């Protein structure tokens, strides 16, 4: 996630890997709609899987 996308996520109240890792399909759909120029990227790049891995690395446990 680059700085532009990070800023967009922060505006949506998304700050932590744990948040992304716990998204339901409806959450993904909603966030995807908000990310106007990045539609489809969440699933295409498996953000949930990546967020789970990063949380595990940082905290030593799954979110």
PyMOL Python script that loads the backbone (N, CA, C, O; Angstrom):
from pymol import cmd

cmd.read_pdbstr("""\
ATOM      1  N   UNK A   1       0.849  -1.180   0.000  1.00  0.00           N
ATOM      2  CA  UNK A   1       0.000   0.000   0.000  1.00  0.00           C
ATOM      3  C   UNK A   1       0.888   1.236   0.000  1.00  0.00           C
ATOM      4  O   UNK A   1       1.729   1.418   0.881  1.00  0.00           O
ATOM      5  N   UNK A   2       0.689   2.060  -0.984  1.00  0.00           N
ATOM      6  CA  UNK A   2       1.470   3.288  -1.074  1.00  0.00           C
ATOM      7  C   UNK A   2       0.830   4.414  -0.273  1.00  0.00           C
ATOM      8  O   UNK A   2      -0.231   4.236   0.324  1.00  0.00           O
ATOM      9  N   UNK A   3       1.483   5.576  -0.265  1.00  0.00           N
ATOM     10  CA  UNK A   3       1.015   6.693   0.552  1.00  0.00           C
ATOM     11  C   UNK A   3      -0.372   7.219   0.180  1.00  0.00           C
ATOM     12  O   UNK A   3      -1.128   7.618   1.066  1.00  0.00           O
ATOM     13  N   UNK A   4      -0.717   7.230  -1.087  1.00  0.00           N
ATOM     14  CA  UNK A   4      -2.032   7.727  -1.507  1.00  0.00           C
ATOM     15  C   UNK A   4      -3.127   6.794  -0.996  1.00  0.00           C
ATOM     16  O   UNK A   4      -4.121   7.241  -0.424  1.00  0.00           O
ATOM     17  N   UNK A   5      -2.933   5.513  -1.207  1.00  0.00           N
ATOM     18  CA  UNK A   5      -3.912   4.526  -0.761  1.00  0.00           C
ATOM     19  C   UNK A   5      -3.986   4.479   0.765  1.00  0.00           C
ATOM     20  O   UNK A   5      -5.069   4.329   1.331  1.00  0.00           O
ATOM     21  N   UNK A   6      -2.857   4.603   1.419  1.00  0.00           N
ATOM     22  CA  UNK A   6      -2.832   4.622   2.884  1.00  0.00           C
ATOM     23  C   UNK A   6      -3.673   5.782   3.418  1.00  0.00           C
ATOM     24  O   UNK A   6      -4.436   5.616   4.370  1.00  0.00           O
ATOM     25  N   UNK A   7      -3.533   6.937   2.811  1.00  0.00           N
ATOM     26  CA  UNK A   7      -4.294   8.120   3.227  1.00  0.00           C
ATOM     27  C   UNK A   7      -5.795   7.887   3.031  1.00  0.00           C
ATOM     28  O   UNK A   7      -6.604   8.272   3.876  1.00  0.00           O
ATOM     29  N   UNK A   8      -6.158   7.260   1.921  1.00  0.00           N
ATOM     30  CA  UNK A   8      -7.562   6.959   1.657  1.00  0.00           C
ATOM     31  C   UNK A   8      -8.114   6.004   2.712  1.00  0.00           C
ATOM     32  O   UNK A   8      -9.229   6.189   3.200  1.00  0.00           O
ATOM     33  N   UNK A   9      -7.338   4.989   3.058  1.00  0.00           N
ATOM     34  CA  UNK A   9      -7.772   4.027   4.071  1.00  0.00           C
ATOM     35  C   UNK A   9      -7.930   4.706   5.429  1.00  0.00           C
ATOM     36  O   UNK A   9      -8.886   4.432   6.155  1.00  0.00           O
ATOM     37  N   UNK A  10      -7.010   5.575   5.768  1.00  0.00           N
ATOM     38  CA  UNK A  10      -7.102   6.297   7.040  1.00  0.00           C
ATOM     39  C   UNK A  10      -8.373   7.149   7.091  1.00  0.00           C
ATOM     40  O   UNK A  10      -9.013   7.242   8.138  1.00  0.00           O
ATOM     41  N   UNK A  11      -8.735   7.764   5.977  1.00  0.00           N
ATOM     42  CA  UNK A  11      -9.966   8.564   5.932  1.00  0.00           C
ATOM     43  C   UNK A  11     -11.202   7.700   6.173  1.00  0.00           C
ATOM     44  O   UNK A  11     -12.237   8.191   6.624  1.00  0.00           O
ATOM     45  N   UNK A  12     -11.082   6.413   5.868  1.00  0.00           N
ATOM     46  CA  UNK A  12     -12.185   5.472   6.088  1.00  0.00           C
ATOM     47  C   UNK A  12     -12.127   4.855   7.487  1.00  0.00           C
ATOM     48  O   UNK A  12     -12.978   4.043   7.847  1.00  0.00           O
ATOM     49  N   UNK A  13     -11.121   5.244   8.272  1.00  0.00           N
ATOM     50  CA  UNK A  13     -10.988   4.717   9.631  1.00  0.00           C
ATOM     51  C   UNK A  13     -10.231   3.411   9.713  1.00  0.00           C
ATOM     52  O   UNK A  13     -10.329   2.695  10.709  1.00  0.00           O
ATOM     53  N   UNK A  14      -9.479   3.096   8.677  1.00  0.00           N
ATOM     54  CA  UNK A  14      -8.726   1.842   8.623  1.00  0.00           C
ATOM     55  C   UNK A  14      -7.257   2.150   8.862  1.00  0.00           C
ATOM     56  O   UNK A  14      -6.605   2.818   8.060  1.00  0.00           O
ATOM     57  N   UNK A  15      -6.744   1.644   9.997  1.00  0.00           N
ATOM     58  CA  UNK A  15      -5.381   1.951  10.413  1.00  0.00           C
ATOM     59  C   UNK A  15      -4.527   0.716  10.693  1.00  0.00           C
ATOM     60  O   UNK A  15      -3.299   0.804  10.694  1.00  0.00           O
ATOM     61  N   UNK A  16      -5.160  -0.433  10.931  1.00  0.00           N
ATOM     62  CA  UNK A  16      -4.422  -1.594  11.432  1.00  0.00           C
ATOM     63  C   UNK A  16      -4.616  -2.825  10.552  1.00  0.00           C
ATOM     64  O   UNK A  16      -5.668  -3.017   9.943  1.00  0.00           O
ATOM     65  N   UNK A  17      -3.564  -3.658  10.503  1.00  0.00           N
ATOM     66  CA  UNK A  17      -3.648  -4.920   9.765  1.00  0.00           C
ATOM     67  C   UNK A  17      -4.808  -5.763  10.283  1.00  0.00           C
ATOM     68  O   UNK A  17      -5.496  -6.429   9.508  1.00  0.00           O
ATOM     69  N   UNK A  18      -5.019  -5.730  11.588  1.00  0.00           N
ATOM     70  CA  UNK A  18      -6.081  -6.524  12.214  1.00  0.00           C
ATOM     71  C   UNK A  18      -7.446  -6.172  11.624  1.00  0.00           C
ATOM     72  O   UNK A  18      -8.292  -7.046  11.436  1.00  0.00           O
ATOM     73  N   UNK A  19      -7.654  -4.901  11.336  1.00  0.00           N
ATOM     74  CA  UNK A  19      -8.928  -4.471  10.754  1.00  0.00           C
ATOM     75  C   UNK A  19      -9.138  -5.121   9.389  1.00  0.00           C
ATOM     76  O   UNK A  19     -10.208  -5.662   9.111  1.00  0.00           O
ATOM     77  N   UNK A  20      -8.127  -5.067   8.552  1.00  0.00           N
ATOM     78  CA  UNK A  20      -8.232  -5.619   7.200  1.00  0.00           C
ATOM     79  C   UNK A  20      -8.374  -7.137   7.257  1.00  0.00           C
ATOM     80  O   UNK A  20      -9.164  -7.715   6.510  1.00  0.00           O
ATOM     81  N   UNK A  21      -7.626  -7.774   8.127  1.00  0.00           N
ATOM     82  CA  UNK A  21      -7.653  -9.233   8.247  1.00  0.00           C
ATOM     83  C   UNK A  21      -9.029  -9.750   8.650  1.00  0.00           C
ATOM     84  O   UNK A  21      -9.386 -10.881   8.319  1.00  0.00           O
ATOM     85  N   UNK A  22      -9.797  -8.939   9.356  1.00  0.00           N
ATOM     86  CA  UNK A  22     -11.095  -9.404   9.862  1.00  0.00           C
ATOM     87  C   UNK A  22     -12.283  -8.989   8.991  1.00  0.00           C
ATOM     88  O   UNK A  22     -13.431  -9.222   9.369  1.00  0.00           O
ATOM     89  N   UNK A  23     -12.025  -8.383   7.842  1.00  0.00           N
ATOM     90  CA  UNK A  23     -13.116  -7.963   6.971  1.00  0.00           C
ATOM     91  C   UNK A  23     -13.964  -9.134   6.517  1.00  0.00           C
ATOM     92  O   UNK A  23     -13.461 -10.226   6.255  1.00  0.00           O
ATOM     93  N   UNK A  24     -15.276  -8.880   6.428  1.00  0.00           N
ATOM     94  CA  UNK A  24     -16.223  -9.818   5.828  1.00  0.00           C
ATOM     95  C   UNK A  24     -16.348  -9.417   4.359  1.00  0.00           C
ATOM     96  O   UNK A  24     -15.852  -8.370   3.945  1.00  0.00           O
ATOM     97  N   UNK A  25     -17.009 -10.254   3.589  1.00  0.00           N
ATOM     98  CA  UNK A  25     -17.191  -9.947   2.164  1.00  0.00           C
ATOM     99  C   UNK A  25     -17.882  -8.596   1.978  1.00  0.00           C
ATOM    100  O   UNK A  25     -17.522  -7.828   1.086  1.00  0.00           O
ATOM    101  N   UNK A  26     -18.868  -8.311   2.818  1.00  0.00           N
ATOM    102  CA  UNK A  26     -19.585  -7.031   2.701  1.00  0.00           C
ATOM    103  C   UNK A  26     -18.667  -5.849   3.016  1.00  0.00           C
ATOM    104  O   UNK A  26     -18.814  -4.775   2.431  1.00  0.00           O
ATOM    105  N   UNK A  27     -17.723  -6.042   3.936  1.00  0.00           N
ATOM    106  CA  UNK A  27     -16.753  -4.986   4.251  1.00  0.00           C
ATOM    107  C   UNK A  27     -15.844  -4.731   3.049  1.00  0.00           C
ATOM    108  O   UNK A  27     -15.566  -3.586   2.694  1.00  0.00           O
ATOM    109  N   UNK A  28     -15.393  -5.810   2.439  1.00  0.00           N
ATOM    110  CA  UNK A  28     -14.529  -5.688   1.257  1.00  0.00           C
ATOM    111  C   UNK A  28     -15.271  -4.945   0.150  1.00  0.00           C
ATOM    112  O   UNK A  28     -14.718  -4.051  -0.490  1.00  0.00           O
ATOM    113  N   UNK A  29     -16.528  -5.325  -0.067  1.00  0.00           N
ATOM    114  CA  UNK A  29     -17.332  -4.661  -1.099  1.00  0.00           C
ATOM    115  C   UNK A  29     -17.457  -3.167  -0.822  1.00  0.00           C
ATOM    116  O   UNK A  29     -17.313  -2.348  -1.729  1.00  0.00           O
ATOM    117  N   UNK A  30     -17.728  -2.811   0.452  1.00  0.00           N
ATOM    118  CA  UNK A  30     -17.907  -1.403   0.814  1.00  0.00           C
ATOM    119  C   UNK A  30     -16.608  -0.622   0.618  1.00  0.00           C
ATOM    120  O   UNK A  30     -16.611   0.449   0.011  1.00  0.00           O
ATOM    121  N   UNK A  31     -15.504  -1.153   1.129  1.00  0.00           N
ATOM    122  CA  UNK A  31     -14.222  -0.452   1.005  1.00  0.00           C
ATOM    123  C   UNK A  31     -13.839  -0.341  -0.467  1.00  0.00           C
ATOM    124  O   UNK A  31     -13.352   0.699  -0.912  1.00  0.00           O
ATOM    125  N   UNK A  32     -14.060  -1.406  -1.211  1.00  0.00           N
ATOM    126  CA  UNK A  32     -13.740  -1.399  -2.638  1.00  0.00           C
ATOM    127  C   UNK A  32     -14.484  -0.274  -3.356  1.00  0.00           C
ATOM    128  O   UNK A  32     -13.918   0.382  -4.232  1.00  0.00           O
ATOM    129  N   UNK A  33     -15.732  -0.049  -2.997  1.00  0.00           N
ATOM    130  CA  UNK A  33     -16.510   1.040  -3.592  1.00  0.00           C
ATOM    131  C   UNK A  33     -15.932   2.408  -3.237  1.00  0.00           C
ATOM    132  O   UNK A  33     -15.999   3.335  -4.043  1.00  0.00           O
ATOM    133  N   UNK A  34     -15.375   2.537  -2.057  1.00  0.00           N
ATOM    134  CA  UNK A  34     -14.817   3.812  -1.604  1.00  0.00           C
ATOM    135  C   UNK A  34     -13.479   4.127  -2.282  1.00  0.00           C
ATOM    136  O   UNK A  34     -13.113   5.293  -2.437  1.00  0.00           O
ATOM    137  N   UNK A  35     -12.765   3.094  -2.677  1.00  0.00           N
ATOM    138  CA  UNK A  35     -11.446   3.276  -3.298  1.00  0.00           C
ATOM    139  C   UNK A  35     -11.617   3.431  -4.807  1.00  0.00           C
ATOM    140  O   UNK A  35     -11.270   2.545  -5.588  1.00  0.00           O
ATOM    141  N   UNK A  36     -12.144   4.547  -5.178  1.00  0.00           N
ATOM    142  CA  UNK A  36     -12.566   4.854  -6.539  1.00  0.00           C
ATOM    143  C   UNK A  36     -11.600   4.398  -7.637  1.00  0.00           C
ATOM    144  O   UNK A  36     -12.024   3.764  -8.604  1.00  0.00           O
ATOM    145  N   UNK A  37     -10.335   4.707  -7.503  1.00  0.00           N
ATOM    146  CA  UNK A  37      -9.376   4.388  -8.567  1.00  0.00           C
ATOM    147  C   UNK A  37      -8.647   3.072  -8.337  1.00  0.00           C
ATOM    148  O   UNK A  37      -7.760   2.705  -9.108  1.00  0.00           O
ATOM    149  N   UNK A  38      -9.016   2.367  -7.285  1.00  0.00           N
ATOM    150  CA  UNK A  38      -8.326   1.123  -6.935  1.00  0.00           C
ATOM    151  C   UNK A  38      -9.291  -0.057  -6.860  1.00  0.00           C
ATOM    152  O   UNK A  38      -8.991  -1.057  -6.208  1.00  0.00           O
ATOM    153  N   UNK A  39     -10.441   0.046  -7.515  1.00  0.00           N
ATOM    154  CA  UNK A  39     -11.460  -1.001  -7.442  1.00  0.00           C
ATOM    155  C   UNK A  39     -10.889  -2.366  -7.832  1.00  0.00           C
ATOM    156  O   UNK A  39     -10.142  -2.495  -8.802  1.00  0.00           O
ATOM    157  N   UNK A  40     -11.263  -3.374  -7.050  1.00  0.00           N
ATOM    158  CA  UNK A  40     -10.840  -4.741  -7.318  1.00  0.00           C
ATOM    159  C   UNK A  40      -9.496  -5.110  -6.731  1.00  0.00           C
ATOM    160  O   UNK A  40      -9.126  -6.284  -6.701  1.00  0.00           O
ATOM    161  N   UNK A  41      -8.780  -4.135  -6.275  1.00  0.00           N
ATOM    162  CA  UNK A  41      -7.409  -4.368  -5.799  1.00  0.00           C
ATOM    163  C   UNK A  41      -7.357  -5.191  -4.511  1.00  0.00           C
ATOM    164  O   UNK A  41      -6.417  -5.958  -4.303  1.00  0.00           O
ATOM    165  N   UNK A  42      -8.354  -5.036  -3.654  1.00  0.00           N
ATOM    166  CA  UNK A  42      -8.362  -5.736  -2.370  1.00  0.00           C
ATOM    167  C   UNK A  42      -8.316  -7.242  -2.585  1.00  0.00           C
ATOM    168  O   UNK A  42      -7.492  -7.934  -1.988  1.00  0.00           O
ATOM    169  N   UNK A  43      -9.188  -7.739  -3.425  1.00  0.00           N
ATOM    170  CA  UNK A  43      -9.223  -9.191  -3.681  1.00  0.00           C
ATOM    171  C   UNK A  43      -8.059  -9.615  -4.577  1.00  0.00           C
ATOM    172  O   UNK A  43      -7.429 -10.646  -4.345  1.00  0.00           O
ATOM    173  N   UNK A  44      -7.789  -8.825  -5.580  1.00  0.00           N
ATOM    174  CA  UNK A  44      -6.732  -9.166  -6.538  1.00  0.00           C
ATOM    175  C   UNK A  44      -5.379  -9.328  -5.850  1.00  0.00           C
ATOM    176  O   UNK A  44      -4.592 -10.204  -6.210  1.00  0.00           O
ATOM    177  N   UNK A  45      -5.114  -8.475  -4.857  1.00  0.00           N
ATOM    178  CA  UNK A  45      -3.825  -8.515  -4.161  1.00  0.00           C
ATOM    179  C   UNK A  45      -3.906  -9.224  -2.805  1.00  0.00           C
ATOM    180  O   UNK A  45      -2.943  -9.210  -2.037  1.00  0.00           O
ATOM    181  N   UNK A  46      -5.038  -9.835  -2.516  1.00  0.00           N
ATOM    182  CA  UNK A  46      -5.260 -10.586  -1.270  1.00  0.00           C
ATOM    183  C   UNK A  46      -4.836  -9.797  -0.039  1.00  0.00           C
ATOM    184  O   UNK A  46      -3.970 -10.228   0.722  1.00  0.00           O
ATOM    185  N   UNK A  47      -5.449  -8.648   0.144  1.00  0.00           N
ATOM    186  CA  UNK A  47      -5.119  -7.800   1.286  1.00  0.00           C
ATOM    187  C   UNK A  47      -5.358  -8.513   2.603  1.00  0.00           C
ATOM    188  O   UNK A  47      -4.600  -8.325   3.554  1.00  0.00           O
ATOM    189  N   UNK A  48      -6.407  -9.332   2.672  1.00  0.00           N
ATOM    190  CA  UNK A  48      -6.688 -10.025   3.935  1.00  0.00           C
ATOM    191  C   UNK A  48      -5.562 -10.980   4.293  1.00  0.00           C
ATOM    192  O   UNK A  48      -5.123 -11.017   5.443  1.00  0.00           O
ATOM    193  N   UNK A  49      -5.095 -11.743   3.335  1.00  0.00           N
ATOM    194  CA  UNK A  49      -3.996 -12.666   3.591  1.00  0.00           C
ATOM    195  C   UNK A  49      -2.731 -11.932   3.992  1.00  0.00           C
ATOM    196  O   UNK A  49      -2.043 -12.335   4.931  1.00  0.00           O
ATOM    197  N   UNK A  50      -2.428 -10.864   3.287  1.00  0.00           N
ATOM    198  CA  UNK A  50      -1.232 -10.069   3.597  1.00  0.00           C
ATOM    199  C   UNK A  50      -1.339  -9.414   4.967  1.00  0.00           C
ATOM    200  O   UNK A  50      -0.366  -9.379   5.720  1.00  0.00           O
ATOM    201  N   UNK A  51      -2.518  -8.895   5.290  1.00  0.00           N
ATOM    202  CA  UNK A  51      -2.717  -8.241   6.588  1.00  0.00           C
ATOM    203  C   UNK A  51      -2.576  -9.248   7.726  1.00  0.00           C
ATOM    204  O   UNK A  51      -2.016  -8.930   8.775  1.00  0.00           O
ATOM    205  N   UNK A  52      -3.081 -10.455   7.518  1.00  0.00           N
ATOM    206  CA  UNK A  52      -2.950 -11.503   8.532  1.00  0.00           C
ATOM    207  C   UNK A  52      -1.483 -11.836   8.761  1.00  0.00           C
ATOM    208  O   UNK A  52      -1.044 -11.953   9.905  1.00  0.00           O
ATOM    209  N   UNK A  53      -0.725 -11.988   7.684  1.00  0.00           N
ATOM    210  CA  UNK A  53       0.712 -12.286   7.788  1.00  0.00           C
ATOM    211  C   UNK A  53       1.465 -11.168   8.504  1.00  0.00           C
ATOM    212  O   UNK A  53       2.293 -11.438   9.373  1.00  0.00           O
ATOM    213  N   UNK A  54       1.186  -9.929   8.150  1.00  0.00           N
ATOM    214  CA  UNK A  54       1.878  -8.795   8.771  1.00  0.00           C
ATOM    215  C   UNK A  54       1.541  -8.677  10.256  1.00  0.00           C
ATOM    216  O   UNK A  54       2.412  -8.378  11.073  1.00  0.00           O
ATOM    217  N   UNK A  55       0.295  -8.910  10.597  1.00  0.00           N
ATOM    218  CA  UNK A  55      -0.107  -8.874  12.010  1.00  0.00           C
ATOM    219  C   UNK A  55       0.620  -9.982  12.781  1.00  0.00           C
ATOM    220  O   UNK A  55       1.105  -9.761  13.891  1.00  0.00           O
ATOM    221  N   UNK A  56       0.687 -11.156  12.189  1.00  0.00           N
ATOM    222  CA  UNK A  56       1.374 -12.288  12.815  1.00  0.00           C
ATOM    223  C   UNK A  56       2.852 -11.979  13.037  1.00  0.00           C
ATOM    224  O   UNK A  56       3.395 -12.283  14.099  1.00  0.00           O
ATOM    225  N   UNK A  57       3.501 -11.380  12.048  1.00  0.00           N
ATOM    226  CA  UNK A  57       4.917 -10.998  12.184  1.00  0.00           C
ATOM    227  C   UNK A  57       5.122  -9.989  13.314  1.00  0.00           C
ATOM    228  O   UNK A  57       6.070 -10.096  14.091  1.00  0.00           O
ATOM    229  N   UNK A  58       4.227  -9.016  13.395  1.00  0.00           N
ATOM    230  CA  UNK A  58       4.385  -7.937  14.360  1.00  0.00           C
ATOM    231  C   UNK A  58       4.020  -8.341  15.786  1.00  0.00           C
ATOM    232  O   UNK A  58       4.686  -7.939  16.740  1.00  0.00           O
ATOM    233  N   UNK A  59       2.953  -9.144  15.931  1.00  0.00           N
ATOM    234  CA  UNK A  59       2.440  -9.453  17.265  1.00  0.00           C
ATOM    235  C   UNK A  59       2.620 -10.911  17.688  1.00  0.00           C
ATOM    236  O   UNK A  59       2.365 -11.262  18.839  1.00  0.00           O
ATOM    237  N   UNK A  60       3.062 -11.762  16.750  1.00  0.00           N
ATOM    238  CA  UNK A  60       3.304 -13.160  17.087  1.00  0.00           C
ATOM    239  C   UNK A  60       2.055 -14.002  17.250  1.00  0.00           C
ATOM    240  O   UNK A  60       2.121 -15.120  17.760  1.00  0.00           O
ATOM    241  N   UNK A  61       0.913 -13.474  16.820  1.00  0.00           N
ATOM    242  CA  UNK A  61      -0.334 -14.239  16.878  1.00  0.00           C
ATOM    243  C   UNK A  61      -1.264 -13.759  15.777  1.00  0.00           C
ATOM    244  O   UNK A  61      -1.135 -12.642  15.276  1.00  0.00           O
ATOM    245  N   UNK A  62      -2.200 -14.620  15.411  1.00  0.00           N
ATOM    246  CA  UNK A  62      -3.164 -14.248  14.379  1.00  0.00           C
ATOM    247  C   UNK A  62      -4.145 -13.225  14.931  1.00  0.00           C
ATOM    248  O   UNK A  62      -4.451 -13.219  16.123  1.00  0.00           O
ATOM    249  N   UNK A  63      -4.631 -12.362  14.052  1.00  0.00           N
ATOM    250  CA  UNK A  63      -5.595 -11.341  14.507  1.00  0.00           C
ATOM    251  C   UNK A  63      -6.933 -11.954  14.906  1.00  0.00           C
ATOM    252  O   UNK A  63      -7.846 -11.234  15.308  1.00  0.00           O
TER     253      UNK A  63
END
""", "prot")
cmd.dss("prot")
cmd.show_as("cartoon", "prot")
cmd.util.cbc("prot")
cmd.orient("prot")
